[in-house]
Amino acid sequence: MFEDAGFEAFFVGGCVRNALLKQPVSDFDISTSATPEQILSLAESVGIKAVPTGIDHGTITLVEDGIPFEVTTYRKDVETDGRHAVVAFAETMQEDAARRDFTMNALYANSKGDVFDPIGGLPDLEQGIVRFIGNPEDRIREDYLRILRFFRFSAWYGNADQGIDAEALAACAEHQDGIEALSAERIGNEMRKLLAAPDPAPVLGSMGASGILARVLPGAAPVTLAILVHLATEAVPDPMLRLAALGGQDAKERLRLSNSEAKRVDLYQAEALGSKAPAELAYRYGLETARSIMVLRFAFFQNPLPAIEDDLALGASASFPIKAQELLGQYEGHALGERLRTLEAAWIESGFTLSKDALLAL
């Protein structure tokens, strides 16, 4: 549509980066020389649904076959305060690329699949180097969230063998005071994404050494997390389990966790440091949660993970055979609850083998 009308239009950013890495693509961003008004007019002329989701910043969301495409006019920064940028429309891809954060995010592709690299990000992508565009300090001062994005991208796309980019790390450490200006929501979102990376422990180690981790989450330490990543076998990492391993003070407020997220973290930590056997954990919380608790427990104590799958399966399939109404008449109120708990404890102690009749006989 754009090319037929004489405008430039390119896929840009994460969709190009991930496609080149042969990783899944979820978001489609398009950068164009057309202005927002021209985008709306073009979309209307060919019957494509257009939603002015960020028209003040030059962004229109076009929806085709149920798939949203965020289309943004070429932009350049004219003023920044470390949290928000005042932007103006630009005329060239080069200007648009210069305002982006990392070289690997400034890759463009046309409708034929030809890749354009105005900043030199392709070699960095191929080598796994997460590098700021231009002067790292300038990029960070434009938006201090880029400090956390640097660590997140290093965990997801960096080459662990060659380590984190030293110049970028130094700039992040130098300007870490700017993190204080960021909202807890923005910090929490970045930390969730970082903790979901295949192995975030080395990057979190760099965050700790630079003092940035303590600024984000005082008291956090990545030692247990490194062991947890080695022990865990889940197909999709659980950021809350990893946060429980990382530790730290006031995570709910500092990372703006939901009530359910905070409860999960508390449960993981409390039961991992508790004494319930694997089978009882699986009976009470289900197979997956129990497995996570046990992995965290052995990570805390830096021990090899023993064979627990049979015990977990036993507990997960167990069903307490006594119902409260079967004790009514003999016990009421608080006494009824206490008696149920006593019988349940005896049943668990028996390895879930005591029958209903045997329990009632007690």
N, C-alpha and C positions, 0 to 999 in steps of 0.2 A: 504493500500500500504506500509506504513512504517513498520507496525507490521510484515507483511509477509516477509519483507526484514531484520528483526531482529533489527529494530531501535525502540526507544521509541518515542511516539507521543501523545500529549495531547492537547485538547482544553484548552485555558487558558484565564484568564482575564474577560473582560466584558461579553462575551457570556456565560461563566459559571455562573458568578455572577447573571446576569439577568435571566437566565434559572432557577436558584434556587429560585429567587424571583418571578418567574412566570410573568416576564415582557418581553416585546418584545426584540428580539435579532436581531441586524442589521449587526454587524461586526463579522466575524469569524476569530479568531487568533489561530494558532496551534504552539506549541513549541515542538521541536524535538531534539533528539541527533544526527541526520544526519547533515552533513555539507552542505553548499549551493551547492557545486558541486555534492554531493550525491543526494540532493533533485532534482536538474535538471536532473540527470541521471535516477533516479527512475521515474520521471514524464514522461520523454521521452519513457521509456520502456513500460509504460502502456497507453500511448496516452493521457495524461492529459496536457493541455496547461499550460506552465510555463512562467512567466514574471519576469525578474530579477529586480524588482522594488527598492530593497534596498540591493543589493547583498553585498555591502561594509560593511553593518551592519548585514549581515547574513539573510536577508529577501528575500524570493521568493514568489510571488503571484501565486497560482495555481487556475485555473478556471475550474470548473466542472459544467455542466448544466447551464452555465451563471452566476454562483455564485462564487465570489472571496474568496479565503481562503489565508490569509497572514500566511505563514509558516516561522518561524524563528528558527535558531539553538540556543540551549541553550547558554546564554551569561552571562558574569560577567563584571562589570565595573572595569577598571584598572586606569582610570584618568578622572576627571571631572573638569569643570570650572564654574559650575553654569548655563550654557546654553546648553552645548553639552558634551556628554560623549564619551570617547574612550573605546571601549568594546573589550573583547576577548571572544573567544568561551569557554564555560564551558562544563563539562562532566555530571553534574547531575541536576535533577529538583531542588534540594535544593539550589544550587548555582544560578540557574536561578531565583528562587523565591526571593532570598535575594536582588536582584537588583531592584525589582519592588517597587512601591510607597506605596500602602496601603494594609493592610492584606487582605481585601476583594477582592483585585485584583490579589491575588496570589493563586487562587484556580484553580485546574487542573481537567480535566475529560477525561477518555479514551473513546474509541469507543463504549464501552458497557454502558457508563453512570456512571461508578464508579468515585466518586469524591476523589481527593487527596488534602490534606491540609498541606503542609510542614511547613507553618509559623504559623498556628493557626488562620486563618482568618474566619473560618466557624462560630465560636461563635460570633465574631464581626459582621458578616453579619446578623446573626439571631437577634442580639440585636440592630442593627442599630448604631454601633459604627464605625466611620471612624477614623482609627488609622494608623499612619505611621509604616512601618516595621522597627524594631530595633530602633535606636536612631533618633528621628525626625529631629534633627539638621543636622545629617549626610545626611539624605534623602533630606532635603531642599538644602543643599550646593551642592548636585549633580545636581540639576536643580531647580532654583528659581521659575519656573512656578508651581512647586508643592504646593507653598503657595496658589495660586489661585485655583488649582485643589482640594486642601483640602476643601476650602469653597464650591466649586461646588459640590463635592461628598457629603459633609455634607447636602447640600440643597436637593439633590436627594435621598440619601440613609440613612441619619442620622435619629435617633429617636429624634424628636423634644421635647418630654416630658423629656428626660434626658439631653438635651442640648449638646453643642459641646464639643469635647474632650479637656480638659483643658491643658494637656501637649503639645498637638499638637498646640493649639492656642498660647500658650506662645512661642513656638519655631518659629512659623510664625511671631509673633510680633517682636521677637528678630532679625530676619534676613530679615525684610521687605526692608532694603536698597537694597537687591539683585534684587528687582522688577525693579529697574532702568535699569538693564542690559538687560531686556527682550524687545523684539520688540513689537511695538504697535499691530501688527497683532496677535501675540500669546496672548497678554493680551485681545484684543478684542474678540477673539474666545472663550476664557474661560468665559468672562463676558456675552456673548450672551447665552452660555449654562447655566450659573448660573441663568440668568434672565428668562430662559425658564422653570425652575424647578416649581413644583406645588406651593410652597410658599417659595420664596427666602428671604423674609423680615427678619425673625429671624437671618439667617446667615449673611445677610448684616448688621444687627445691631451689630453682633460680629465683623465684618470687620471694622465698624465705630468706635466701642469702642477701638479697638486695634490700630487705626491709619492707617490701611492698605487701607481702602476705600478712605481716603483722598489722599493717595499716588497714587492710581490708577486713581481716578476721583475727583479732588479737588472740594469742594462745594457740593458734593452729600450727601443726607440725606435720610434714608429709612422710615421716618415717613409716608409720603404720599403713598409710595409704599405699606405699610402694609394695609392701608385703601383701596387702589385700589384692592389688591388681595381679600379682603373681599367683595367688591362690584361687581367685575367683574364676568361675567357669561360665557365668551367665552370658548369653548371646548378646544382649543389649545391656550395657552398664547402667547401674542405678546411681544417679548422681547423689541421692540422699544417703545411700549406704557409704559412698565414698566421702561424703561430708561428715558422716559419723566417724569415719576413720581419721579424717583430717583434724577433727576437734575444733576448738576455738570457743570464744566467749560471745554470747548474745547473737548467735547466728540468725535467729528468727528475725530480729530487728535489723541487723546489719545487712542481711541478704534478702530481706522482705520475703521470708518463707511464708507459705500459706499455713493454716492451722494443721492441715493433714500432713504437709511436708515436715513441719516441726515435730509432730507426734511420731512420725516414722523415724526421724533422726533420734529422738529420745528413746524410742523402743529399741532400736538397734543397739544404742550405747548401753542402756540399762541391762538388757538381756545378754549382751555379749560379755558383760562383766559379772553376770549372775552365774547361777549353778544349775539351771534346769538342763536336763539331758536332752539330746537331739529329738528323741521321740516325743517328749512332752512339748517341746517347742513347736514341733510340726502339728501336734494335736491342737494346740492353742492358737497358732497363727497361720497354719497352712504350710505346705511344702516349701514354696519359694522363699517366704519370709524366714522360715526356720533355717534353711540352708544359708541364707545371707547372714543371719545372726551367728551361725557356727563359723563361717569363714572369717567374719570380723573378730570373733573370740580368739581364734588361733592366730590371726594377724596381730592382735593386741599383745599376745604372749609370745609372738615370734616362734611358734611351733609348727611343725608340718601338719597338714590336715589329714586326720585319720579317715578310715572308711566309715562313713556315716549314712550312706544312702539307704541301707536296709532299715535302720532305725527311723530315719525320716519318713520313709514310705509307710512303716508300721503306724507311726503316730498320725500321719496325715489321713489314714484310712479308718482310724479308730473313732467310735461313736459311743459316748457314755450311755449305758443302758437304763439309767434311772431318771425318771421324770419327777418334778416337784410334787405333782398331784398324787403320786404313789406314796408319799409320806405324810400327806395331809391327815389330820386326826391324831397323829402321833406328835407332830411338830408344827409350830405355827411361827410366822414372822421371822425374827432374827434367828431363833433356834432352828427353823427349817433351813435357812441359808447355811448356817454353820454345819448342820448335819449333811447337807448335800456336798459341801466342800470336803468334809471328812471322808465321806464315801468315795468321792472322786479321787482324792489323794490316795486312798487305799487301792483303788482300781488302777491308777497310773503306776503306783509302786509295784503292782503285780505284773506289770508289763501289758496292761489292758486285757488280762486274761480272766479276771473274776467275772462270773456271770451275774445276771440280774438277781437270780435267786440267792446266790452267795452273798451279794451285797445287801439285799434286804434282810438276810439272816443276821447280818452284823448289827 
